[in-house]
Amino acid sequence: MHLLAIGTTIKNIILKTESLRIGYRKKQLETVVASGIDIDVAEGELTAVIGINGVGKSTFLRTISGIQPALLGKILINTEAREDIRPQQLARLISLVLTEQPLSKNLSVAELVALGRQPYTNWIGTLSAEDRKMVKKALALVNIEDLHNKKCYELSDGQLQKVLIARALAQDTKMMILDEPTSHLDMYHKAQVLKLLKQLSQQTGKAIIFATHEINLALQLCDKIILMKPSQVIQDVPKQLIQKGHFESIFPSDLIVFDPVTETFRIKT
């Protein structure tokens, strides 16, 4: 078991990568997106993956979740090599909220959230009393009990995102992975969703990892940041990344600069 000491608290490491190389392989040709990735994520931590467009954030999330294979290196989930974990067991360890998920908007909110119980149900998907209890708990954690009978096509983008998060919670995994969960939302609802993820990491003890372009919000809310640059991938707490000047070279400095005093990005004037 891998343990991480934070202050006087010992936390279990849920995800660990060692010398990870990600990208794509076609026949004998490899396209490397990022390499030398050494990170760890503990229970109860909220971790943001940030970086410019095309740097590999989504590829990284797809790789650690098992959607696509790594080119090289190790991915450990609960100390076990990811490739050794059977798909059904992996679905009980990792839940996903992707950007463009295929879903039937004719489903009710409760029906969609109940799909998160698929790793536990029988082959015809019959819900047990425990399954229904987990669905009810997920709706309560996200504070959408009043929406349970609504059809998904009746929901706003912000409400639908909460439903997808509730489905991931109903899956009852140790880790949640979200790819740009605020991409279609206004500023208020972006902050609302990210604050919800922070609360969920604290209340449930889950390791929550998400890719985002909302860097200013991530710096305020996250326990750790995985900063992906074209030449390296760095993980640390926000304060350390700021003090070491890592944010000052994310974007071309002709237009956007990072202010270490206010800990925010601003337009250069």
N, C-alpha and C positions, 0 to 999 in steps of 0.2 A: 504494500500500500504506500502510495506517495503522499506525504504530508507537507503542508506549508504553514510555517509559523507566522502569524500576523499579530504583532504586539504580544499579548499573552494567550492568544487564541490559536489553536491548531486546527487547520482546515484540510479536508481531503482534496487532493488534486483530481479533478474530474477529467480534464483534457490535458495532454502533454504531447508536444511534437519535438522530434529530435532530427536535426539536419534535414528538414523536410524540403523537398523540391516539388513545385507544382507547375502544371502546364498541360500540354496535350501531346499525345503520341499517335502518329499516323504511320503505320508500317514501321520502318526503321528510323523515321524522322521525328525528333523531339522538338517541340516549341516550349521553351522554358519561360514561364511567367514570373516566377520568384523562386529563390532558393535560400538555403541556410536558415530556415525558419525554426527557431527554438523558442517555444512559448509554453506557458502553463496557465490553466484557468482552474480556480478552486471553487468549491461549493459556495453558494451565496454571493458570488461576485458578478457584477455587471461589467462587461467588457465590450468596448466599441472597436470595430475595425475601420480605420479611416485611411484616406489616400486619394490621389487624383483619379479621374476617370481612366479606366484601362490599366490600372496598376495591378489588378488581380484580386480585388476584394471578394467578388462573387466566386471566382475560381477557388480561392482559399476556403470559403465556406462550403462549397460543393465537395471539395476534397476531404475536409475533416469530417463531413457528415456521411461520406461514403457514396455520394452520387457519382463521383468520378474518381479514378485511381490516382494515387500519388506517383510521381516519376521516380522519386527516391526518398529514403528516410523513413522515420517511424511516426505513427499516429497511435497514441495510447489512450484508450477510453477506460477509465477506472482501472488503470494499470495493465489492461489487456490490449494486445495489438488489435487494431480495428479490423484488419483483414481476417482475423481468427474468430470474429464475432458473427454468429449466424444472423441473417437479416431480421428475423422475428425478434431476436434478443436485442439487436441494435435499435429496433423501433421502440423498445422499452427503455432505452438509454438516451436516445436523441429524438427530439421533436423539431419539426421544421416549419417556418413561416416564410415562404418564398414570395418574390415580388409579383409574379403573374401566375397565381395558382389556378389550375382548372377547377371550377366548382360550379355546381348547379345553383343558381340564385332562386330556383323554385323551392329549395329546401327551406324549412324554418330554421331559426337560429339554433334551437335545441337540437334539431336533426343534424345540422352541420357540426356543432360542437361534439355530438355523440360519435361522429366519424373518428374522433381522436381515440376512441376505445377499440378500434379495429385490431391492434396487436393482442388484445385480451379476449375478444369474443370468439364464438365458434364460427364454423365456416359459413353459416347463413347470417351472421352478424347479430344474433339475438343478444339484447342487453340484459345483464344480470342486475340484481339489486345493487351490487357494488359498482357496476358501470353507471347506473343511473345516479348513484350517490356522487361519483366523481364528476359527472356532467353538471350536476347541481352545484357542486363545490367550485368548479371552474367558472360558471356563470357568476357566482357570488364574488369570487376573487377579482373579476374584471368589472364587477358592478353593472352587469347587464341582465339581471334576472327579469326586469320588466320587459325585455325584448324577446323573451324565449319563444313566444308564439308568432312573432313577426316573420314574414318571408324575407330572405336575404336581399331580394331586389328592392325592398322598401327602405333599405338602410342607407345612411350616408357613408362616405368613404371612411370617416373616422370610426363610425359604429362597426362597419364591416371588418376593419382592422382589429378591433377589440374582439370580435367574434372569432377571427382566425387565431388570435392569441389564446382565447379561451379553449379552442380546439386543441392547441398544443399543450395547454395545461391539463386538459382531460386525459391526454396521453400518458401523464404521470411519469415523466422521464427525469433523469438527473440533470439533463442539459437541454436548453432551448437555443436554437440557431435561427436568426431572423435576417433576411436580406433586404435592406433598406425599408424597414417597416413604416417609415413616415413619408415615402416618396410622393404620394398624391395628396398630402394634407397641408392645410394652412398652418401658419406659425403657431397658433394657439393649440391646435390638435397635435402638431408635432411634439410640442412640449408635454402635452397631456399623455401621449403614448409613451414617450421616453421616461417620464416620471412614473408611469404605471409599471414599466419594466424594472425600474429601480426598486419600487415597492415590492414587486413580485420576487425579485432576487433575495430581498431581505426576509420576506414573510415565508417563502417556501424553501429557501436554502438551495434553490436551483442555480447552476451556472448558466448565465444568459449571455450569449455572444450575438452581436448584431453589426452589420455593415451600415454605415451612414455617411451622408455628406453634411450632417448637422454637427459640425465640429465644435462650435461654441457651446451647444447644449451638452454634447458628450463630455466636454471638459468639466462641466459643472456637476454632472450626475454620475459619471462612471468611476468604478474602482480602479480599472486599468484601461489602457489604450494599447491596441496593436496598430502601430503606425507603419503603413506599407509605402516605401519609397522605391523608385526604379532600381536602386542599387542595394537596398537592404530593408529588412523588416525588423522593427524594434518594438519591444513590449516593456512598458513601465507604468507607474502611476502617473497621472496627469502632471502633478507638481514637478516631478523629476524630469519629465520630457520638456516642460517649459523652461526649467532652470538650465538644462543642457542645450537649449536653443534649437531643438529638433523641429519645431513648428515654423521656424523662420525660413526654411528652405523647401516647404511643401509646394508652394505655388511660385510662378515667376514674379519677381519683386517689382515689376514695372506697374502693376495694377493693385495687387492685394498684399498687405503686410500684416504680420502678427505683432500685436502690442503685448509684451510680457507683463506690463504693469496692470492692464485691465484684463489680461488673459483672454483676449478676443482678437479675431481677424477684423480688419477694416479696409476700406477702399483707400488707396494712396491718393493724396490730394497735392 
